[in-house]
Amino acid sequence: MSEDANVTTDDATDEETIGHAHGAGASQMQELIRERILPRFDGDSPAGGVGLAELDDGAVLPLGDGQSLVVTTDSHVVSPQFFPGGDIGRLSVAGTVNDLAMMGATRPVSLTCSFIVEEGYPISRFDEVLQSMETTCEEADCRIHTGDTKVMGSGEVDGIAINTAAVGVVPDGEFVADAGLSPGDKIIVSGTIGDHGISLLSYREDFDFQGDLESDVAPINGLVEAAMAAGEVTAMKDPTRGGLATALNEMVDKAGVGALIEEREIPVTGAVASAGEVLGIEPLDVANEGKVVMGVAPEDADAVLEAIREHPMGEDAAIVGEVIDEEVGRVVLDTGIGRRYLSEPAGEPLPRIC
């Protein structure tokens, strides 16, 4: 196999194939979606809503009665399936609830769940996944109302894969899109960055780093609800695949603005920073599963930050920068000794972590 910035090619057939980077959340995945998927499925975006073309964390469909339906879906193929801080079951519920919350729908109406399970998968492990999903649903105050189960032959799937979808309701016009940034908005992150990706890789590869490394996977719809109640949140995104770097770049690109980020203000634990340095991986480039990056109207930034910090999962929240009208489509990182562009990762440094 050979791979460049745009395609993966099978040398034996010269046929383009799907590579890991096409699912990494960065440039190659965006190309795959825009070149292959959108031309076939992208209809007109609903008036007053959000459709497939916006490539947001979910769709917003006005119902015609003063309310809009918010819909999202996600699939999970994490390896290993059990890791410090969580497992594939917790990840499947939290990830989907969080995508819904990024659109402003913080109270899920219903979740669906589909399991694809390999023949021979231990029932005891399946029970652990189910228990974890039940516990996470309780934390998020949501329920699974429908689903499906398929069993594949031995070797046809790696243990278990889970797809979850969710729906919620918001008043018309009160959803939050990731393209809503405006110059002057403050950028807030709700906690330490890089926890999930760095900790999962360390565990998967059996690296014995000093310090506590644990995934941050958790439903944060309650935290988002508190933030939105405290002030005007103009845009949101959960920094999952591609991490904070990708989330910020997507947000400024869609909004037609730039961002100036203060590196020293970005919360990163000492354990994650040290492990990332040893591994040669930038914590800003890897997934989080219990954090949000949001734009906030400048006059409300302090109130929103205080509300987030008062939430049990937001004590490390920080204002990390602001939106600017220069450097359109770029994120400028002030390192304290100079400035550089913070680009999204070109490939996938950590495959199969969410």
MOWO-V788048 format. One record per helix or strand of 2 or more residues. SS is the DSSP state (A for helix, B for strand). FROM is the first residue (numbers start at 1). LEN is the number of residues. If there is no record, write none. Layout:
<<SS;FROM;LEN> <SS;FROM;LEN>>
This chain:
<<B;2;2> <B;8;3> <B;15;3> <A;20;4> <A;27;15> <A;52;3> <B;59;4> <B;67;10> <B;82;2> <B;86;2> <A;88;15> <B;110;9> <A;123;18> <B;144;9> <B;160;12> <B;186;4> <A;195;10> <A;221;10> <B;233;5> <A;243;13> <B;258;5> <A;263;3> <A;270;10> <A;283;3> <B;293;4> <A;298;13> <B;318;7> <B;331;4> <B;339;3>>
